[in-house]
Amino acid sequence: MSQWHILSVNEIRNLIRQTVCEIGIKHHFCGTYVCIECPQFSTKAGSKINRQSGFSVVGITLFPEAKLAREAEMCYTKISLVTDFDVWKEG
């Protein structure tokens, strides 16, 4: 038997949830990610459309990574860090 334990998706999620709670990081464990084509920065109008469509996080890399992990039959999860509130937090 291997010395390594392969974590399931739920085990990975639970480990992340436990860790961010323990160290006190403000977090959300639900939402919808939209992947935009790169290289480009989103426009305010594009961001407004994404927000009105119900997307929570906009990024440029998740889809290719998730697709490759799926092809390799690997468990995969994403931790997104917000760096630009754009139209999500005006004023």
C-alpha positions as CSV (number, residue, x, y, z in Angstrom):
1,M,0.0,0.0,0.0
2,S,1.2,3.5,-0.9
3,Q,2.3,5.9,1.9
4,W,0.3,8.6,0.2
5,H,-3.4,9.1,0.7
6,I,-5.1,10.6,-2.4
7,L,-7.5,13.3,-1.1
8,S,-11.1,13.4,-2.5
9,V,-12.6,16.7,-3.6
10,N,-14.7,16.9,-0.4
11,E,-11.6,16.3,1.7
12,I,-9.7,19.1,-0.1
13,R,-12.7,21.4,0.3
14,N,-13.0,20.6,4.0
15,L,-9.3,21.1,4.5
16,I,-9.4,24.6,2.8
17,R,-12.6,25.6,4.8
18,Q,-11.0,24.5,8.1
19,T,-7.8,26.3,7.4
20,V,-9.3,29.7,6.3
21,C,-11.6,29.6,9.4
22,E,-8.7,28.8,11.7
23,I,-6.5,31.7,10.4
24,G,-9.5,34.1,10.2
25,I,-9.6,34.9,6.4
26,K,-12.9,36.4,5.2
27,H,-14.2,33.9,2.7
28,H,-17.1,32.7,0.7
29,F,-17.6,29.0,-0.3
30,C,-20.0,29.4,-3.1
31,G,-20.3,31.4,-6.3
32,T,-19.9,31.2,-10.0
33,Y,-16.6,31.7,-11.9
34,V,-16.5,33.1,-15.4
35,C,-13.3,32.7,-17.4
36,I,-12.5,35.5,-19.9
37,E,-10.1,35.4,-22.8
38,C,-6.6,36.8,-22.1
39,P,-4.6,38.9,-22.6
40,Q,-7.0,41.6,-21.8
41,F,-8.3,43.5,-18.9
42,S,-12.1,43.6,-18.4
43,T,-13.9,46.8,-19.2
44,K,-16.3,48.3,-16.7
45,A,-19.2,47.6,-19.2
46,G,-18.1,43.9,-19.5
47,S,-17.8,43.6,-15.7
48,K,-21.3,45.1,-15.3
49,I,-22.7,42.4,-17.7
50,N,-20.8,39.7,-15.7
51,R,-22.2,40.9,-12.5
52,Q,-25.8,41.2,-13.9
53,S,-25.4,37.6,-15.2
54,G,-24.8,36.4,-11.7
55,F,-21.1,35.7,-11.8
56,S,-19.1,36.0,-8.6
57,V,-15.5,35.9,-9.8
58,V,-14.0,36.8,-13.1
59,G,-10.6,35.3,-14.1
60,I,-8.4,34.2,-16.9
61,T,-7.0,30.8,-16.0
62,L,-9.4,28.5,-14.3
63,F,-10.9,26.8,-17.3
64,P,-7.7,25.5,-18.8
65,E,-6.4,24.3,-15.4
66,A,-9.7,22.5,-14.5
67,K,-9.9,20.9,-18.0
68,L,-6.3,19.5,-17.7
69,A,-6.9,18.2,-14.2
70,R,-10.1,16.5,-15.4
71,E,-8.3,14.9,-18.3
72,A,-5.6,13.6,-15.8
73,E,-8.3,12.4,-13.4
74,M,-7.0,14.6,-10.7
75,C,-9.0,16.3,-7.9
76,Y,-8.8,20.0,-8.3
77,T,-10.1,23.0,-6.5
78,K,-9.7,26.8,-6.9
79,I,-8.9,29.5,-4.4
80,S,-9.7,32.9,-5.9
81,L,-8.4,36.1,-4.4
82,V,-10.2,39.3,-5.3
83,T,-7.8,42.0,-6.5
84,D,-10.2,44.4,-8.4
85,F,-13.8,45.1,-7.3
86,D,-14.5,47.0,-10.5
87,V,-18.4,47.4,-10.6
88,W,-18.9,45.0,-7.7
89,K,-18.1,47.6,-5.1
90,E,-18.7,51.2,-6.3
91,G,-18.5,54.3,-4.2
